[in-house]
């Protein structure tokens, strides 16, 4: 959905019950960034609208580049 206050805003249609929405977020992030789901880990915010994810196997610069491409 874009960037909001320096954060990436992502929307999914799954309901936030039993971790379904969080799982959907991992899948959307992985697919959008060209990563495996195992490279995207939810670090915090399991029940919050603001979440932190750990992305592994990708240099920070490459991650920033891929996100920038998505936002254009």
CHARMM-style PDB file with segment names, atoms N, HN, CA, C and O in Angstrom:
ATOM      1  N   UNK     1       0.821  -1.190   0.000  1.00  0.00      PROA
ATOM      2  CA  UNK     1       0.000   0.000   0.000  1.00  0.00      PROA
ATOM      3  C   UNK     1       0.863   1.251   0.000  1.00  0.00      PROA
ATOM      4  O   UNK     1       0.353   2.349  -0.224  1.00  0.00      PROA
ATOM      5  N   UNK     2       2.157   1.108   0.246  1.00  0.00      PROA
ATOM      6  HN  UNK     2       2.571   0.216   0.428  1.00  0.00      PROA
ATOM      7  CA  UNK     2       3.041   2.259   0.213  1.00  0.00      PROA
ATOM      8  C   UNK     2       3.779   2.483   1.513  1.00  0.00      PROA
ATOM      9  O   UNK     2       3.890   1.596   2.359  1.00  0.00      PROA
ATOM     10  N   UNK     3       4.272   3.682   1.642  1.00  0.00      PROA
ATOM     11  HN  UNK     3       4.181   4.403   0.955  1.00  0.00      PROA
ATOM     12  CA  UNK     3       5.037   4.063   2.825  1.00  0.00      PROA
ATOM     13  C   UNK     3       4.223   5.050   3.641  1.00  0.00      PROA
ATOM     14  O   UNK     3       3.555   5.924   3.089  1.00  0.00      PROA
ATOM     15  N   UNK     4       4.281   4.905   4.963  1.00  0.00      PROA
ATOM     16  HN  UNK     4       4.823   4.194   5.411  1.00  0.00      PROA
ATOM     17  CA  UNK     4       3.559   5.794   5.865  1.00  0.00      PROA
ATOM     18  C   UNK     4       4.431   6.042   7.090  1.00  0.00      PROA
ATOM     19  O   UNK     4       4.751   5.112   7.830  1.00  0.00      PROA
ATOM     20  N   UNK     5       4.807   7.282   7.296  1.00  0.00      PROA
ATOM     21  HN  UNK     5       4.547   8.037   6.695  1.00  0.00      PROA
ATOM     22  CA  UNK     5       5.662   7.662   8.434  1.00  0.00      PROA
ATOM     23  C   UNK     5       6.945   6.844   8.494  1.00  0.00      PROA
ATOM     24  O   UNK     5       7.375   6.441   9.575  1.00  0.00      PROA
ATOM     25  N   UNK     6       7.563   6.597   7.333  1.00  0.00      PROA
ATOM     26  HN  UNK     6       7.214   6.925   6.455  1.00  0.00      PROA
ATOM     27  CA  UNK     6       8.820   5.867   7.290  1.00  0.00      PROA
ATOM     28  C   UNK     6       8.685   4.365   7.443  1.00  0.00      PROA
ATOM     29  O   UNK     6       9.680   3.658   7.600  1.00  0.00      PROA
ATOM     30  N   UNK     7       7.459   3.881   7.395  1.00  0.00      PROA
ATOM     31  HN  UNK     7       6.650   4.456   7.267  1.00  0.00      PROA
ATOM     32  CA  UNK     7       7.214   2.443   7.529  1.00  0.00      PROA
ATOM     33  C   UNK     7       6.509   1.937   6.287  1.00  0.00      PROA
ATOM     34  O   UNK     7       5.776   2.672   5.626  1.00  0.00      PROA
ATOM     35  N   UNK     8       6.738   0.684   5.982  1.00  0.00      PROA
ATOM     36  HN  UNK     8       7.333   0.086   6.518  1.00  0.00      PROA
ATOM     37  CA  UNK     8       6.075   0.046   4.859  1.00  0.00      PROA
ATOM     38  C   UNK     8       4.673  -0.366   5.300  1.00  0.00      PROA
ATOM     39  O   UNK     8       4.512  -1.068   6.299  1.00  0.00      PROA
ATOM     40  N   UNK     9       3.662   0.074   4.552  1.00  0.00      PROA
ATOM     41  HN  UNK     9       3.793   0.644   3.741  1.00  0.00      PROA
ATOM     42  CA  UNK     9       2.278  -0.261   4.898  1.00  0.00      PROA
ATOM     43  C   UNK     9       1.816  -1.376   3.976  1.00  0.00      PROA
ATOM     44  O   UNK     9       1.797  -1.228   2.754  1.00  0.00      PROA
ATOM     45  N   UNK    10       1.446  -2.494   4.584  1.00  0.00      PROA
ATOM     46  HN  UNK    10       1.462  -2.615   5.576  1.00  0.00      PROA
ATOM     47  CA  UNK    10       1.024  -3.686   3.844  1.00  0.00      PROA
ATOM     48  C   UNK    10      -0.346  -4.097   4.351  1.00  0.00      PROA
ATOM     49  O   UNK    10      -0.613  -4.044   5.551  1.00  0.00      PROA
ATOM     50  N   UNK    11      -1.204  -4.501   3.444  1.00  0.00      PROA
ATOM     51  HN  UNK    11      -0.987  -4.544   2.469  1.00  0.00      PROA
ATOM     52  CA  UNK    11      -2.544  -4.919   3.812  1.00  0.00      PROA
ATOM     53  C   UNK    11      -2.796  -6.347   3.311  1.00  0.00      PROA
ATOM     54  O   UNK    11      -2.390  -6.718   2.210  1.00  0.00      PROA
ATOM     55  N   UNK    12      -3.467  -7.123   4.138  1.00  0.00      PROA
ATOM     56  HN  UNK    12      -3.797  -6.822   5.033  1.00  0.00      PROA
ATOM     57  CA  UNK    12      -3.863  -8.485   3.747  1.00  0.00      PROA
ATOM     58  C   UNK    12      -5.348  -8.658   4.048  1.00  0.00      PROA
ATOM     59  O   UNK    12      -5.926  -7.904   4.830  1.00  0.00      PROA
ATOM     60  N   UNK    13      -5.950  -9.650   3.424  1.00  0.00      PROA
ATOM     61  HN  UNK    13      -5.480 -10.263   2.789  1.00  0.00      PROA
ATOM     62  CA  UNK    13      -7.381  -9.872   3.617  1.00  0.00      PROA
ATOM     63  C   UNK    13      -7.688 -10.911   4.696  1.00  0.00      PROA
ATOM     64  O   UNK    13      -8.843 -11.071   5.090  1.00  0.00      PROA
ATOM     65  N   UNK    14      -6.671 -11.609   5.170  1.00  0.00      PROA
ATOM     66  HN  UNK    14      -5.733 -11.479   4.850  1.00  0.00      PROA
ATOM     67  CA  UNK    14      -6.880 -12.618   6.214  1.00  0.00      PROA
ATOM     68  C   UNK    14      -7.288 -11.950   7.523  1.00  0.00      PROA
ATOM     69  O   UNK    14      -6.829 -10.853   7.840  1.00  0.00      PROA
ATOM     70  N   UNK    15      -8.143 -12.614   8.271  1.00  0.00      PROA
ATOM     71  HN  UNK    15      -8.515 -13.506   8.014  1.00  0.00      PROA
ATOM     72  CA  UNK    15      -8.571 -12.098   9.572  1.00  0.00      PROA
ATOM     73  C   UNK    15      -7.458 -12.312  10.601  1.00  0.00      PROA
ATOM     74  O   UNK    15      -6.718 -13.293  10.532  1.00  0.00      PROA
ATOM     75  N   UNK    16      -7.350 -11.387  11.550  1.00  0.00      PROA
ATOM     76  HN  UNK    16      -7.951 -10.590  11.605  1.00  0.00      PROA
ATOM     77  CA  UNK    16      -6.302 -11.509  12.576  1.00  0.00      PROA
ATOM     78  C   UNK    16      -6.664 -12.499  13.680  1.00  0.00      PROA
ATOM     79  O   UNK    16      -6.722 -12.134  14.854  1.00  0.00      PROA
ATOM     80  N   UNK    17      -6.904 -13.733  13.304  1.00  0.00      PROA
ATOM     81  HN  UNK    17      -6.857 -14.029  12.351  1.00  0.00      PROA
ATOM     82  CA  UNK    17      -7.206 -14.760  14.300  1.00  0.00      PROA
ATOM     83  C   UNK    17      -6.303 -15.960  14.090  1.00  0.00      PROA
ATOM     84  O   UNK    17      -6.089 -16.417  12.967  1.00  0.00      PROA
ATOM     85  N   UNK    18      -5.786 -16.452  15.186  1.00  0.00      PROA
ATOM     86  HN  UNK    18      -5.959 -16.080  16.098  1.00  0.00      PROA
ATOM     87  CA  UNK    18      -4.894 -17.617  15.175  1.00  0.00      PROA
ATOM     88  C   UNK    18      -3.677 -17.418  14.269  1.00  0.00      PROA
ATOM     89  O   UNK    18      -3.167 -18.377  13.691  1.00  0.00      PROA
ATOM     90  N   UNK    19      -3.213 -16.168  14.146  1.00  0.00      PROA
ATOM     91  HN  UNK    19      -3.628 -15.388  14.615  1.00  0.00      PROA
ATOM     92  CA  UNK    19      -1.999 -15.884  13.387  1.00  0.00      PROA
ATOM     93  C   UNK    19      -2.147 -15.892  11.874  1.00  0.00      PROA
ATOM     94  O   UNK    19      -1.153 -15.802  11.154  1.00  0.00      PROA
ATOM     95  N   UNK    20      -3.381 -16.000  11.381  1.00  0.00      PROA
ATOM     96  HN  UNK    20      -4.189 -16.074  11.966  1.00  0.00      PROA
ATOM     97  CA  UNK    20      -3.599 -16.077   9.932  1.00  0.00      PROA
ATOM     98  C   UNK    20      -3.119 -14.821   9.211  1.00  0.00      PROA
ATOM     99  O   UNK    20      -2.486 -14.917   8.160  1.00  0.00      PROA
ATOM    100  N   UNK    21      -3.412 -13.646   9.762  1.00  0.00      PROA
ATOM    101  HN  UNK    21      -3.926 -13.568  10.616  1.00  0.00      PROA
ATOM    102  CA  UNK    21      -3.006 -12.399   9.120  1.00  0.00      PROA
ATOM    103  C   UNK    21      -1.487 -12.261   9.143  1.00  0.00      PROA
ATOM    104  O   UNK    21      -0.900 -11.809   8.160  1.00  0.00      PROA
ATOM    105  N   UNK    22      -0.843 -12.640  10.239  1.00  0.00      PROA
ATOM    106  HN  UNK    22      -1.321 -13.007  11.037  1.00  0.00      PROA
ATOM    107  CA  UNK    22       0.614 -12.569  10.322  1.00  0.00      PROA
ATOM    108  C   UNK    22       1.264 -13.508   9.299  1.00  0.00      PROA
ATOM    109  O   UNK    22       2.249 -13.147   8.656  1.00  0.00      PROA
ATOM    110  N   UNK    23       0.717 -14.687   9.159  1.00  0.00      PROA
ATOM    111  HN  UNK    23      -0.084 -14.980   9.682  1.00  0.00      PROA
ATOM    112  CA  UNK    23       1.227 -15.643   8.179  1.00  0.00      PROA
ATOM    113  C   UNK    23       1.059 -15.081   6.767  1.00  0.00      PROA
ATOM    114  O   UNK    23       1.949 -15.214   5.928  1.00  0.00      PROA
ATOM    115  N   UNK    24      -0.080 -14.458   6.517  1.00  0.00      PROA
ATOM    116  HN  UNK    24      -0.803 -14.350   7.199  1.00  0.00      PROA
ATOM    117  CA  UNK    24      -0.323 -13.851   5.204  1.00  0.00      PROA
ATOM    118  C   UNK    24       0.667 -12.715   4.943  1.00  0.00      PROA
ATOM    119  O   UNK    24       1.137 -12.549   3.817  1.00  0.00      PROA
ATOM    120  N   UNK    25       0.981 -11.941   5.969  1.00  0.00      PROA
ATOM    121  HN  UNK    25       0.599 -12.075   6.884  1.00  0.00      PROA
ATOM    122  CA  UNK    25       1.963 -10.859   5.818  1.00  0.00      PROA
ATOM    123  C   UNK    25       3.329 -11.407   5.442  1.00  0.00      PROA
ATOM    124  O   UNK    25       4.000 -10.858   4.568  1.00  0.00      PROA
ATOM    125  N   UNK    26       3.742 -12.476   6.090  1.00  0.00      PROA
ATOM    126  HN  UNK    26       3.196 -12.922   6.800  1.00  0.00      PROA
ATOM    127  CA  UNK    26       5.031 -13.100   5.767  1.00  0.00      PROA
ATOM    128  C   UNK    26       5.033 -13.539   4.306  1.00  0.00      PROA
ATOM    129  O   UNK    26       6.008 -13.321   3.587  1.00  0.00      PROA
ATOM    130  N   UNK    27       3.946 -14.152   3.877  1.00  0.00      PROA
ATOM    131  HN  UNK    27       3.154 -14.329   4.462  1.00  0.00      PROA
ATOM    132  CA  UNK    27       3.858 -14.624   2.493  1.00  0.00      PROA
ATOM    133  C   UNK    27       3.899 -13.465   1.498  1.00  0.00      PROA
ATOM    134  O   UNK    27       4.581 -13.552   0.477  1.00  0.00      PROA
ATOM    135  N   UNK    28       3.182 -12.391   1.784  1.00  0.00      PROA
ATOM    136  HN  UNK    28       2.628 -12.320   2.613  1.00  0.00      PROA
ATOM    137  CA  UNK    28       3.159 -11.218   0.893  1.00  0.00      PROA
ATOM    138  C   UNK    28       4.545 -10.576   0.823  1.00  0.00      PROA
ATOM    139  O   UNK    28       5.027 -10.241  -0.260  1.00  0.00      PROA
ATOM    140  N   UNK    29       5.172 -10.410   1.970  1.00  0.00      PROA
ATOM    141  HN  UNK    29       4.780 -10.682   2.849  1.00  0.00      PROA
ATOM    142  CA  UNK    29       6.511  -9.804   1.988  1.00  0.00      PROA
ATOM    143  C   UNK    29       7.514 -10.664   1.228  1.00  0.00      PROA
ATOM    144  O   UNK    29       8.294 -10.153   0.424  1.00  0.00      PROA
ATOM    145  N   UNK    30       7.493 -11.958   1.481  1.00  0.00      PROA
ATOM    146  HN  UNK    30       6.859 -12.373   2.134  1.00  0.00      PROA
ATOM    147  CA  UNK    30       8.426 -12.861   0.812  1.00  0.00      PROA
ATOM    148  C   UNK    30       8.224 -12.826  -0.702  1.00  0.00      PROA
ATOM    149  O   UNK    30       9.183 -12.681  -1.459  1.00  0.00      PROA
ATOM    150  N   UNK    31       6.994 -12.957  -1.130  1.00  0.00      PROA
ATOM    151  HN  UNK    31       6.214 -13.075  -0.516  1.00  0.00      PROA
ATOM    152  CA  UNK    31       6.697 -12.969  -2.568  1.00  0.00      PROA
ATOM    153  C   UNK    31       7.064 -11.628  -3.217  1.00  0.00      PROA
ATOM    154  O   UNK    31       7.673 -11.601  -4.287  1.00  0.00      PROA
ATOM    155  N   UNK    32       6.700 -10.537  -2.578  1.00  0.00      PROA
ATOM    156  HN  UNK    32       6.206 -10.559  -1.709  1.00  0.00      PROA
ATOM    157  CA  UNK    32       6.950  -9.208  -3.133  1.00  0.00      PROA
ATOM    158  C   UNK    32       8.434  -8.880  -3.223  1.00  0.00      PROA
ATOM    159  O   UNK    32       8.874  -8.185  -4.140  1.00  0.00      PROA
ATOM    160  N   UNK    33       9.199  -9.385  -2.263  1.00  0.00      PROA
ATOM    161  HN  UNK    33       8.842  -9.949  -1.518  1.00  0.00      PROA
ATOM    162  CA  UNK    33      10.637  -9.091  -2.227  1.00  0.00      PROA
ATOM    163  C   UNK    33      11.480 -10.162  -2.913  1.00  0.00      PROA
ATOM    164  O   UNK    33      12.704 -10.048  -2.971  1.00  0.00      PROA
ATOM    165  N   UNK    34      10.827 -11.202  -3.433  1.00  0.00      PROA
ATOM    166  HN  UNK    34       9.833 -11.295  -3.386  1.00  0.00      PROA
ATOM    167  CA  UNK    34      11.559 -12.269  -4.118  1.00  0.00      PROA
ATOM    168  C   UNK    34      12.367 -13.133  -3.172  1.00  0.00      PROA
ATOM    169  O   UNK    34      13.484 -13.541  -3.490  1.00  0.00      PROA
ATOM    170  N   UNK    35      11.797 -13.411  -2.004  1.00  0.00      PROA
ATOM    171  HN  UNK    35      10.890 -13.080  -1.746  1.00  0.00      PROA
ATOM    172  CA  UNK    35      12.479 -14.196  -0.976  1.00  0.00      PROA
ATOM    173  C   UNK    35      11.698 -15.464  -0.672  1.00  0.00      PROA
ATOM    174  O   UNK    35      10.552 -15.623  -1.090  1.00  0.00      PROA
ATOM    175  N   UNK    36      12.340 -16.360   0.065  1.00  0.00      PROA
ATOM    176  HN  UNK    36      13.272 -16.230   0.405  1.00  0.00      PROA
ATOM    177  CA  UNK    36      11.657 -17.532   0.600  1.00  0.00      PROA
ATOM    178  C   UNK    36      10.948 -17.101   1.881  1.00  0.00      PROA
ATOM    179  O   UNK    36      11.393 -16.175   2.560  1.00  0.00      PROA
ATOM    180  N   UNK    37       9.846 -17.773   2.209  1.00  0.00      PROA
ATOM    181  HN  UNK    37       9.485 -18.525   1.657  1.00  0.00      PROA
ATOM    182  CA  UNK    37       9.137 -17.436   3.443  1.00  0.00      PROA
ATOM    183  C   UNK    37      10.039 -17.599   4.667  1.00  0.00      PROA
ATOM    184  O   UNK    37       9.884 -16.884   5.657  1.00  0.00      PROA
ATOM    185  N   UNK    38      10.972 -18.534   4.597  1.00  0.00      PROA
ATOM    186  HN  UNK    38      11.098 -19.115   3.793  1.00  0.00      PROA
ATOM    187  CA  UNK    38      11.873 -18.765   5.731  1.00  0.00      PROA
ATOM    188  C   UNK    38      12.831 -17.597   5.960  1.00  0.00      PROA
ATOM    189  O   UNK    38      13.475 -17.527   7.006  1.00  0.00      PROA
ATOM    190  N   UNK    39      12.933 -16.686   5.002  1.00  0.00      PROA
ATOM    191  HN  UNK    39      12.410 -16.743   4.152  1.00  0.00      PROA
ATOM    192  CA  UNK    39      13.807 -15.522   5.142  1.00  0.00      PROA
ATOM    193  C   UNK    39      13.097 -14.336   5.796  1.00  0.00      PROA
ATOM    194  O   UNK    39      13.720 -13.306   6.054  1.00  0.00      PROA
ATOM    195  N   UNK    40      11.813 -14.475   6.060  1.00  0.00      PROA
ATOM    196  HN  UNK    40      11.306 -15.311   5.850  1.00  0.00      PROA
ATOM    197  CA  UNK    40      11.013 -13.398   6.656  1.00  0.00      PROA
ATOM    198  C   UNK    40      10.459 -13.902   7.983  1.00  0.00      PROA
ATOM    199  O   UNK    40       9.679 -14.854   8.016  1.00  0.00      PROA
ATOM    200  N   UNK    41      10.868 -13.257   9.082  1.00  0.00      PROA
ATOM    201  HN  UNK    41      11.501 -12.484   9.055  1.00  0.00      PROA
ATOM    202  CA  UNK    41      10.458 -13.681  10.416  1.00  0.00      PROA
ATOM    203  C   UNK    41       9.835 -12.515  11.168  1.00  0.00      PROA
ATOM    204  O   UNK    41      10.410 -11.428  11.220  1.00  0.00      PROA
ATOM    205  N   UNK    42       8.677 -12.733  11.745  1.00  0.00      PROA
ATOM    206  HN  UNK    42       8.210 -13.616  11.703  1.00  0.00      PROA
ATOM    207  CA  UNK    42       8.036 -11.724  12.576  1.00  0.00      PROA
ATOM    208  C   UNK    42       8.773 -11.646  13.905  1.00  0.00      PROA
ATOM    209  O   UNK    42       8.841 -12.628  14.643  1.00  0.00      PROA
ATOM    210  N   UNK    43       9.323 -10.476  14.206  1.00  0.00      PROA
ATOM    211  HN  UNK    43       9.268  -9.678  13.606  1.00  0.00      PROA
ATOM    212  CA  UNK    43      10.074 -10.295  15.452  1.00  0.00      PROA
ATOM    213  C   UNK    43       9.197  -9.784  16.583  1.00  0.00      PROA
ATOM    214  O   UNK    43       9.298 -10.250  17.718  1.00  0.00      PROA
ATOM    215  N   UNK    44       8.335  -8.822  16.267  1.00  0.00      PROA
ATOM    216  HN  UNK    44       8.253  -8.443  15.345  1.00  0.00      PROA
ATOM    217  CA  UNK    44       7.483  -8.261  17.313  1.00  0.00      PROA
ATOM    218  C   UNK    44       6.224  -7.682  16.690  1.00  0.00      PROA
ATOM    219  O   UNK    44       6.163  -7.415  15.490  1.00  0.00      PROA
ATOM    220  N   UNK    45       5.222  -7.496  17.538  1.00  0.00      PROA
ATOM    221  HN  UNK    45       5.271  -7.712  18.513  1.00  0.00      PROA
ATOM    222  CA  UNK    45       3.967  -6.914  17.086  1.00  0.00      PROA
ATOM    223  C   UNK    45       2.950  -7.946  16.655  1.00  0.00      PROA
ATOM    224  O   UNK    45       2.085  -7.667  15.826  1.00  0.00      PROA
ATOM    225  N   UNK    46       3.051  -9.130  17.213  1.00  0.00      PROA
ATOM    226  HN  UNK    46       3.754  -9.357  17.887  1.00  0.00      PROA
ATOM    227  CA  UNK    46       2.160 -10.221  16.808  1.00  0.00      PROA
ATOM    228  C   UNK    46       0.685  -9.829  16.859  1.00  0.00      PROA
ATOM    229  O   UNK    46      -0.088 -10.222  15.986  1.00  0.00      PROA
ATOM    230  N   UNK    47       0.289  -9.060  17.870  1.00  0.00      PROA
ATOM    231  HN  UNK    47       0.917  -8.741  18.580  1.00  0.00      PROA
ATOM    232  CA  UNK    47      -1.112  -8.651  17.999  1.00  0.00      PROA
ATOM    233  C   UNK    47      -1.310  -7.159  17.729  1.00  0.00      PROA
ATOM    234  O   UNK    47      -2.396  -6.626  17.957  1.00  0.00      PROA
ATOM    235  N   UNK    48      -0.289  -6.499  17.254  1.00  0.00      PROA
ATOM    236  HN  UNK    48       0.593  -6.931  17.069  1.00  0.00      PROA
ATOM    237  CA  UNK    48      -0.336  -5.066  16.990  1.00  0.00      PROA
ATOM    238  C   UNK    48      -0.454  -4.793  15.493  1.00  0.00      PROA
ATOM    239  O   UNK    48      -0.141  -5.652  14.668  1.00  0.00      PROA
ATOM    240  N   UNK    49      -0.907  -3.596  15.157  1.00  0.00      PROA
ATOM    241  HN  UNK    49      -1.162  -2.899  15.828  1.00  0.00      PROA
ATOM    242  CA  UNK    49      -0.951  -3.218  13.740  1.00  0.00      PROA
ATOM    243  C   UNK    49       0.437  -2.826  13.239  1.00  0.00      PROA
ATOM    244  O   UNK    49       0.674  -2.791  12.031  1.00  0.00      PROA
ATOM    245  N   UNK    50       1.356  -2.531  14.161  1.00  0.00      PROA
ATOM    246  HN  UNK    50       1.164  -2.559  15.142  1.00  0.00      PROA
ATOM    247  CA  UNK    50       2.733  -2.214  13.801  1.00  0.00      PROA
ATOM    248  C   UNK    50       3.612  -3.406  14.152  1.00  0.00      PROA
ATOM    249  O   UNK    50       3.685  -3.823  15.307  1.00  0.00      PROA
ATOM    250  N   UNK    51       4.269  -3.939  13.148  1.00  0.00      PROA
ATOM    251  HN  UNK    51       4.209  -3.600  12.210  1.00  0.00      PROA
ATOM    252  CA  UNK    51       5.064  -5.153  13.317  1.00  0.00      PROA
ATOM    253  C   UNK    51       6.495  -4.926  12.867  1.00  0.00      PROA
ATOM    254  O   UNK    51       6.769  -4.045  12.051  1.00  0.00      PROA
ATOM    255  N   UNK    52       7.401  -5.722  13.401  1.00  0.00      PROA
ATOM    256  HN  UNK    52       7.179  -6.437  14.064  1.00  0.00      PROA
ATOM    257  CA  UNK    52       8.799  -5.691  12.977  1.00  0.00      PROA
ATOM    258  C   UNK    52       9.153  -7.066  12.441  1.00  0.00      PROA
ATOM    259  O   UNK    52       8.881  -8.088  13.072  1.00  0.00      PROA
ATOM    260  N   UNK    53       9.771  -7.071  11.254  1.00  0.00      PROA
ATOM    261  HN  UNK    53       9.992  -6.241  10.742  1.00  0.00      PROA
ATOM    262  CA  UNK    53      10.181  -8.311  10.618  1.00  0.00      PROA
ATOM    263  C   UNK    53      11.682  -8.346  10.455  1.00  0.00      PROA
ATOM    264  O   UNK    53      12.313  -7.314  10.230  1.00  0.00      PROA
ATOM    265  N   UNK    54      12.248  -9.514  10.566  1.00  0.00      PROA
ATOM    266  HN  UNK    54      11.735 -10.353  10.749  1.00  0.00      PROA
ATOM    267  CA  UNK    54      13.660  -9.742  10.286  1.00  0.00      PROA
ATOM    268  C   UNK    54      13.744 -10.372   8.905  1.00  0.00      PROA
ATOM    269  O   UNK    54      13.113 -11.394   8.638  1.00  0.00      PROA
ATOM    270  N   UNK    55      14.533  -9.750   8.024  1.00  0.00      PROA
ATOM    271  HN  UNK    55      15.046  -8.919   8.240  1.00  0.00      PROA
ATOM    272  CA  UNK    55      14.767 -10.265   6.680  1.00  0.00      PROA
ATOM    273  C   UNK    55      16.198 -10.775   6.646  1.00  0.00      PROA
ATOM    274  O   UNK    55      17.126 -10.024   6.947  1.00  0.00      PROA
ATOM    275  N   UNK    56      16.393 -12.040   6.284  1.00  0.00      PROA
ATOM    276  HN  UNK    56      15.639 -12.649   6.040  1.00  0.00      PROA
ATOM    277  CA  UNK    56      17.730 -12.622   6.255  1.00  0.00      PROA
ATOM    278  C   UNK    56      18.121 -13.006   4.830  1.00  0.00      PROA
ATOM    279  O   UNK    56      17.272 -13.162   3.952  1.00  0.00      PROA
ATOM    280  N   UNK    57      19.427 -13.153   4.627  1.00  0.00      PROA
ATOM    281  HN  UNK    57      20.116 -13.026   5.341  1.00  0.00      PROA
ATOM    282  CA  UNK    57      19.943 -13.611   3.342  1.00  0.00      PROA
ATOM    283  C   UNK    57      19.958 -12.553   2.265  1.00  0.00      PROA
ATOM    284  O   UNK    57      20.036 -12.868   1.078  1.00  0.00      PROA
ATOM    285  N   UNK    58      19.884 -11.292   2.675  1.00  0.00      PROA
ATOM    286  HN  UNK    58      19.821 -11.036   3.640  1.00  0.00      PROA
ATOM    287  CA  UNK    58      19.839 -10.193   1.724  1.00  0.00      PROA
ATOM    288  C   UNK    58      20.547  -8.994   2.341  1.00  0.00      PROA
ATOM    289  O   UNK    58      20.277  -8.635   3.487  1.00  0.00      PROA
ATOM    290  N   UNK    59      21.443  -8.379   1.596  1.00  0.00      PROA
ATOM    291  HN  UNK    59      21.662  -8.670   0.665  1.00  0.00      PROA
ATOM    292  CA  UNK    59      22.139  -7.193   2.100  1.00  0.00      PROA
ATOM    293  C   UNK    59      21.144  -6.047   2.273  1.00  0.00      PROA
ATOM    294  O   UNK    59      20.169  -5.945   1.528  1.00  0.00      PROA
ATOM    295  N   UNK    60      21.392  -5.202   3.240  1.00  0.00      PROA
ATOM    296  HN  UNK    60      22.184  -5.285   3.845  1.00  0.00      PROA
ATOM    297  CA  UNK    60      20.507  -4.072   3.539  1.00  0.00      PROA
ATOM    298  C   UNK    60      20.260  -3.209   2.303  1.00  0.00      PROA
ATOM    299  O   UNK    60      19.139  -2.762   2.058  1.00  0.00      PROA
ATOM    300  N   UNK    61      21.317  -2.980   1.531  1.00  0.00      PROA
ATOM    301  HN  UNK    61      22.227  -3.342   1.729  1.00  0.00      PROA
ATOM    302  CA  UNK    61      21.199  -2.153   0.333  1.00  0.00      PROA
ATOM    303  C   UNK    61      20.280  -2.806  -0.704  1.00  0.00      PROA
ATOM    304  O   UNK    61      19.472  -2.133  -1.345  1.00  0.00      PROA
ATOM    305  N   UNK    62      20.416  -4.121  -0.857  1.00  0.00      PROA
ATOM    306  HN  UNK    62      21.071  -4.667  -0.336  1.00  0.00      PROA
ATOM    307  CA  UNK    62      19.568  -4.845  -1.805  1.00  0.00      PROA
ATOM    308  C   UNK    62      18.113  -4.831  -1.337  1.00  0.00      PROA
ATOM    309  O   UNK    62      17.202  -4.676  -2.151  1.00  0.00      PROA
ATOM    310  N   UNK    63      17.893  -4.990  -0.052  1.00  0.00      PROA
ATOM    311  HN  UNK    63      18.633  -5.117   0.609  1.00  0.00      PROA
ATOM    312  CA  UNK    63      16.535  -4.930   0.494  1.00  0.00      PROA
ATOM    313  C   UNK    63      15.934  -3.550   0.232  1.00  0.00      PROA
ATOM    314  O   UNK    63      14.795  -3.444  -0.222  1.00  0.00      PROA
ATOM    315  N   UNK    64      16.691  -2.508   0.514  1.00  0.00      PROA
ATOM    316  HN  UNK    64      17.616  -2.595   0.882  1.00  0.00      PROA
ATOM    317  CA  UNK    64      16.213  -1.139   0.280  1.00  0.00      PROA
ATOM    318  C   UNK    64      15.887  -0.930  -1.191  1.00  0.00      PROA
ATOM    319  O   UNK    64      14.893  -0.283  -1.520  1.00  0.00      PROA
ATOM    320  N   UNK    65      16.712  -1.467  -2.072  1.00  0.00      PROA
ATOM    321  HN  UNK    65      17.519  -1.992  -1.804  1.00  0.00      PROA
ATOM    322  CA  UNK    65      16.482  -1.340  -3.507  1.00  0.00      PROA
ATOM    323  C   UNK    65      15.190  -2.041  -3.923  1.00  0.00      PROA
ATOM    324  O   UNK    65      14.403  -1.493  -4.696  1.00  0.00      PROA
ATOM    325  N   UNK    66      14.976  -3.236  -3.418  1.00  0.00      PROA
ATOM    326  HN  UNK    66      15.615  -3.682  -2.791  1.00  0.00      PROA
ATOM    327  CA  UNK    66      13.755  -3.989  -3.763  1.00  0.00      PROA
ATOM    328  C   UNK    66      12.495  -3.289  -3.237  1.00  0.00      PROA
ATOM    329  O   UNK    66      11.470  -3.249  -3.918  1.00  0.00      PROA
ATOM    330  N   UNK    67      12.580  -2.746  -2.035  1.00  0.00      PROA
ATOM    331  HN  UNK    67      13.413  -2.778  -1.482  1.00  0.00      PROA
ATOM    332  CA  UNK    67      11.445  -2.018  -1.480  1.00  0.00      PROA
ATOM    333  C   UNK    67      11.177  -0.761  -2.304  1.00  0.00      PROA
ATOM    334  O   UNK    67      10.025  -0.440  -2.595  1.00  0.00      PROA
ATOM    335  N   UNK    68      12.235  -0.058  -2.676  1.00  0.00      PROA
ATOM    336  HN  UNK    68      13.170  -0.319  -2.440  1.00  0.00      PROA
ATOM    337  CA  UNK    68      12.069   1.157  -3.489  1.00  0.00      PROA
ATOM    338  C   UNK    68      11.391   0.838  -4.813  1.00  0.00      PROA
ATOM    339  O   UNK    68      10.544   1.604  -5.273  1.00  0.00      PROA
ATOM    340  N   UNK    69      11.752  -0.288  -5.434  1.00  0.00      PROA
ATOM    341  HN  UNK    69      12.439  -0.910  -5.060  1.00  0.00      PROA
ATOM    342  CA  UNK    69      11.107  -0.682  -6.680  1.00  0.00      PROA
ATOM    343  C   UNK    69       9.615  -0.944  -6.490  1.00  0.00      PROA
ATOM    344  O   UNK    69       8.801  -0.628  -7.358  1.00  0.00      PROA
ATOM    345  N   UNK    70       9.272  -1.523  -5.348  1.00  0.00      PROA
ATOM    346  HN  UNK    70       9.933  -1.779  -4.643  1.00  0.00      PROA
ATOM    347  CA  UNK    70       7.861  -1.802  -5.064  1.00  0.00      PROA
ATOM    348  C   UNK    70       7.057  -0.512  -4.862  1.00  0.00      PROA
ATOM    349  O   UNK    70       5.868  -0.458  -5.174  1.00  0.00      PROA
ATOM    350  N   UNK    71       7.708   0.505  -4.348  1.00  0.00      PROA
ATOM    351  HN  UNK    71       8.674   0.461  -4.095  1.00  0.00      PROA
ATOM    352  CA  UNK    71       7.019   1.759  -4.025  1.00  0.00      PROA
ATOM    353  C   UNK    71       6.896   2.691  -5.217  1.00  0.00      PROA
ATOM    354  O   UNK    71       6.219   3.716  -5.132  1.00  0.00      PROA
ATOM    355  N   UNK    72       7.543   2.350  -6.334  1.00  0.00      PROA
ATOM    356  HN  UNK    72       8.093   1.518  -6.403  1.00  0.00      PROA
ATOM    357  CA  UNK    72       7.465   3.240  -7.503  1.00  0.00      PROA
ATOM    358  C   UNK    72       6.331   2.881  -8.417  1.00  0.00      PROA
ATOM    359  OT1 UNK    72       6.134   3.533  -9.442  1.00  0.00      PROA
TER     360      UNK     72
END
